[in-house]
Amino acid sequence: MLSSFRSDSSVSNTNENDAVISTFDLFSIGIGPSSSHTVGPMRAAKKFIEELKQNNVFHKITRIRIDLYGSLALTGKGHGTPNAILMGLEGETPDEIDTAKIVPRIAQIYETDILKLDGMNPIKFIPEKHIIFHYHESLPIHPNGMRFIAFDEQGDCVASSEFFSTGGGFIIGETEIHENRKNIFRKNNNDLIKQKQNAMSSAFPFSTAGELLQICKRENMTIAQMVYQNELQWRSKGEIKKKVMEIWNIMDQSIRNGCLSTVEYLPGSLKVRRRAPGLYNKLLKDMYPQNSSNYTAIKNSLLQPLAAATRKSITVNVLDVISVYAIAVNEENAAGGKVVTAPTNGASGVIPAVLKYYLEFISEQSSEKEIMDFLFTSAAIGMLYKKRASISAAEMGCQGEIGVACSMAAAAFAAVMGGTLEQIEDAAEIGMEHNLGLTCDPIDGLVQIPCIERNALGGIKALGAAQLALRSRSVAKVTLDQVIETMRQTGIDMQTKYK
């Protein structure tokens, strides 16, 4: 029997004390409704199929069983975990799957009891029988655990692997937990494998916010510039530009899709009515001429050096704009649409809403450089939370999702508004401080109530935190490192039923 196959497809840093990972691991394209319960399990299933092939047993498989534990078992059905796993076993990936084909394909699997492994090897598969929910059992390593077991024609077990979905679409195998917690698998792109040889260290490693700011001051760089230099260790300038704009375009598209949707209700037992289209139409009447476009025009080149940002001010009805944009993204997420983990699906509306608001109503340029500045700054903050705490609601509650997204967006907004390094750190700290203790309590296990509204409030809080930091002259009494540790301790102390 093969157990917990090893992999060499990670491009993450191998220094245990370094928080640095690629921005494009933190921000990845996936499908809703949950990065930990949908995106992660789909990647794990796809990874299991790859391992069967690598170990030359794929052709022997005639039956597969999936065991779901902890949070994946308790809320998996509402989050679409079983369907995501089936699509992963058929060879699909979250970033490339055609969302329109998921429902009919799942229906076909249930009707025929046939699953096509990697899209080519049909096996007998009865979802109700071969997907086991262990409602009262968790694997010891992480609350979001799953086990894949493959059998041959004689009924013998030929392969078994455990994976853990650690939040934000990140997955890790049981052996990597002990050897290197940063060994993550996101995509199956060949470029990631090629880059592994060059990914042994980052140009500017950091593990705390204090170190991050110290490096920026020493090197006379912004946070975004430092993150950009780290990305150059793994990708060319052209690849970085392409990926940044791909991430932003999906964010922007998810806002448009949510605002312009003609579907009245979200899927699921709650029969939640979509609100973004109605809110957007009201906003549109108040703010835009009849012939205007809702596409954000992007100017200038991402490859130009970052210029020092000038101080700007907030205008228009920010509460309405942020609320509409954030709700639009998370209604798309709840409907199983394509979104960007930022840093999770459950919190995917906060950062796009704040960034689009900035580009449309504050920026004088709406440039690619500003998008890079915003996303790279927010990514640096997200890396700290992932390294020093967690971005998994199953571990931290909703403070690990909405709280982290709010902190990331607050820091990024302060940066593009011309804030100092200290003000950016302060904005991030304030953004989390007032989300501490936030529980994860979705009704019926659906990422709808209260999740959708929380994204709107998360975006509004982010702007408030940034403005408070930008207006303050006194030195903050609480550092970002301290609030991250407080969040971690709060998550540990939080009862399981609240996360």
Secondary structure, 3 states (H helix, E strand, C coil): CEECCCCCCCCCCCCCCCCCCCHHHHCCEEECCCHHHHHHHHHHHHHHHHHHHHCCCHHHCCEEEEEEEHHHHHHHHHHCHHHHHHHHHCCCCCCCCCHHHHHHHHHHHHHHCEEEECCCEEEECCHHHHEEEECCCCCCCCCCEEEEEEECCCCCEEEEEEEEEEECCEEEEHHHHHHCCCCCCCCCCHHHHHHHHHCCCCCCCCCCHHHHHHHHHHHCCCHHHHHHHHHCCCCCHHHHHHHHHHHHHHHHHHHHHHHHCCCCECCCCCCCECCHHHHHHHHHHHHCCCCCCCCCCCECCCCCCCCCCCCCCCCCCHHHHHHHHHHHHHHHHHCCCEEECCCCCCCCCHHHHHHHHHHHHCCCCCEHHHHHHHHHHHHHHHHHHHHHCCCCHHHHHHHHCHHHHHHHHHHHHHHHCCCCHHHHHHHHHHHHHCCCCCCCCCHHHCCCCCHHHHHHHHHHHHHHHHHHHHHCCCCCCCCHHHHHHHHHHHHHHCCHHHC
